[in-house]
Amino acid sequence: MFDILASFSPQLLVFLAAILFVSGYIRGFAGFGAGMIFMPIAASVMLPSTAAATFLFIDSIVSLPLVRRALHLCDWSTVLPAVFGSVLFVHAGAWLLATMDVLTLRWIISAVVAATLALVVSGWRYQKHPTPPVSFGVGAVSGVLGGVSQVSAPPVAAFWLSGRNDTPVIRANLIMFFPLASIGAFVAYILNGFFTIEVARLLVMAIPVYGIALFLGSKGFTGSNQRTYRWIANMLIAIAAITSLPLLDPLLR
């Protein structure tokens, strides 16, 4: 298990460690966005299932200290309905992936992500507290996108960024949402045998690197202001919008 060089070259490990560090710092700071950075790059240099299983483990388990701090800050009345919507509709996304034309589906995803970015950048804010059905609907959209492409963050991020909550509550909502929404993914990965010996060996490097980056990112958020947080969050959604465009496949994939 600990013979990490048996599965990965030193050069690849250094490269992955750098990507993991950047991803973890962003996750610790913003509460989301690590998958948008890590997955497209990692999946281009190793089996996508190995990259996904590694990321699922570190993002759900290593980030538990963030969850402990967010428990008392997050708005459960909107987080829980969003989680239920995501967990239920991730299966609809998987079904669409299996039955619908992939290119058409990806253009729809790009349009949805671009629309969420436009909503946030426009400066529009809803003043009322979101009702459970609205939160459930946003979570459902997130689940469908996650089932299709693992790009589940933009809808919920845009949803909470457009609300009236301060950035500590927005960040806490995002921190709590993703581990809870990933429970179904853990079950599916275990049943499909994605947690292999290669994943175990990669975790020997990934856990400490990601953990340190999460810690530093969390400290960075403590000293930031709302404007900085919202700017970085908007940039992460923009990254998702750009990298999901099929036109850029020759460059990014």
N, C-alpha and C positions, 0 to 999 in steps of 0.2 A: 504493500500500500504506500509506503513512504519512499519508494524508489521512483521519484517523480521524473527523473531523467530517462526512465525506461519508456515513457509515453510522450515526453515533450523535450525538444532541444533547449539548451540554455538560452539561445537567442530568442526563441518563441516565448519562453517564460518571462524574459525581461520585457519583451514587447507587451505581453498580456498583463504583466504587473503594472506597467505604466497606464494602460487603458483602464484597468481596475481601479487604480488610484484616482484617476480623474473622475471616473464614474461614481466611486464611493464618496468623494468630496462633494460632488453635485447632489448626491442623495442626502448626505448629511446636512447640507445647507438648505436645499429647496424642499426636501421631503419626497421628491420624485425625480425622474429623468435619467437614472442610471442605466436602465435597460435600453433607452434610446441611443446611448453612446456605446455601451458595451456590446450589445447583441449583433448589430450589423457588422462590426469589425471582427468579433470573435467567430461568428458563423462563417466568415470568409477564410479562416485559417484552420478550422477544425470542424468536426461533425456538428451540425446545428443542434442535435440532441444533447451532445456533451456540453456545448456552450450554454444551452438553455437550462439544463439540469444544474450545472455549476452556479449559474446566476440565480436560479430560483432558491437554492440552498443558502447562499451567502446573503441574498437580499431579504430573505424571510427570517433566517436564524441569527445571523451576525448583527442585523439591525434591531434586535430585540431591545437593547438599551434605549434606542430612540423611542420605541413603542412605550416603554415604561414611563418616560417623561411626557409623552403625548396623551396618555390615558386621561389625565385630568384637564387637559386643555381642549381636546377636540369636541366638536358639536355632535354628540351621538345621535341626535334626532334627525340629522341629515346623512351621517356616515353609514349607519346601519341599513336604511333603505337602499342606499347606493350599493352597498356590499351585496345585499340580497339580489338586486337587479343584475349585478355583474356576474354573480355565481350562477344564476339561472340562465342568463342569455349568452354566456360564453359558449354553451353548447350549440346555440343557434349560429354563432359565428363559425364554429367548426363544421356545422352542416353546410353553411353557405360555401365554405372553402372547398368542401368535397363535391358540391353539386353545381356551382355557378362558374361561369367563365372567369378565370383568375385575373386576366388583364382588366376586364370590366369591373370586377370587384375592387381591384387595387385603385382604379381611378375614382371609384366611389369613396374609398377610404381617404384618398388624398383630398377630395373635395370636402369631406366632413372635417378633417384636421385643419384644412385651410379656413373653413368657416369658423371653427372655434378660435383660431388665431385672430381672425378679423374681428370677432366679437370682443375679445379681450383688448386688442389694440384700440378699438373704437372708443374705449373709455366708458361704455355703457355699464350701468350698475342697476341691479334690481334691489329695491328697498325693503321688500317684505322678506320674512324668514321663509326659506323654501319648505313647501309641504312635503310629506312623505311620498306622495305619488310623483312629484317632480323629481325628487332625489332618486327614487327608484328608476324613473325613466332615463335619467342621466347615467346611472350605474348600468342600466341595460345596454345603452349605446356603447359604453366603455367595454362591457363584456363581449359584445359582438365584435368590436374592433380587436380585442385581445384574442378572441377565438380565431379570427381570420389571420392576424398578422403580428400579434404580441404588442401592438401599439395601442395600449389601453389608457394611457395617462392623459392625453389631451382633453377628452371630454370632461372628466372630473376636475382636472386642474383648471380649465377655463370656467367651469361651473362655480367653483369656490372663489376663484380670483375675481369673478364678476359680482360677488356678493358684498355684503356690508361688513363682514368680519375683518378683524385685523390680521396681519400676516402670521403671528404666532398660532392663531386658531386655524388659518388656512393650511399652514404647514403641518399642524397636528392632525387635521383631517386627512391629509394625503398620507402621512406616515401610518395612520391606523388603517386606512382603506386597503392599501396594497397587500399587507400580510394576511388580512382577513379574506380578501378576494382570492388569494393564492392557495387557499386550503384545497380547493377542488383540483388545482394543477398538481399539487403534491400527490394526491391520490392517483391521478391519471399517469403521472411520471413513474410512480412505483409500479403500477399495474403493467405499464409498457416496458419496464426494465431499463429506464433511462439512467438510473443511478448506478453507473458502471465503475469498474476499477480505475478507469481513466479519470472519471469525475472525482473519485476519492483522492487520487494523486494530485490533481489540480487544486483541490481544496487545501492541501498542505501549504501551498503558496498563497492561494486566494484569500483565505480567512484572515491571516494577519494583515495583509495589504489592505483589504477592504475595510477591516475593522479600524485600522489607524486612520484611513481616509475619512470614514464616517465620523470619527471623533473630531478630526480637524475641521471638517465641514460643519459640524454642529457648533463648534466654537466660533467659526466664521459667521454663522447666522446670528449668534448672540451679540456680536458687535455691529450688525448691519442695521439699515433702516428699511422702512416699508418700500420706498422707491427702488432701492437696490434689489430687494427681493423680487418685486414684481417685474423688474427689467430682466432679471435672470430667468424667471419663470416663463416670461414671454419668449425669450430666446430659445428655451428648451422646446416649447411648442413649435416654434419656427423650424428648429432642427428636425423635428418629427415630420412636419409638413414637407420639407425639402427632401429628406431621405426616403419618404414614401412614394415620391413621384416615379412612375415607371420610365419616364423619359431619361432619368439619370442612372438607369441600370448599368449601362456600359462603364460608368465611372465608379459606382459605389458597390457593385456586386460582381 
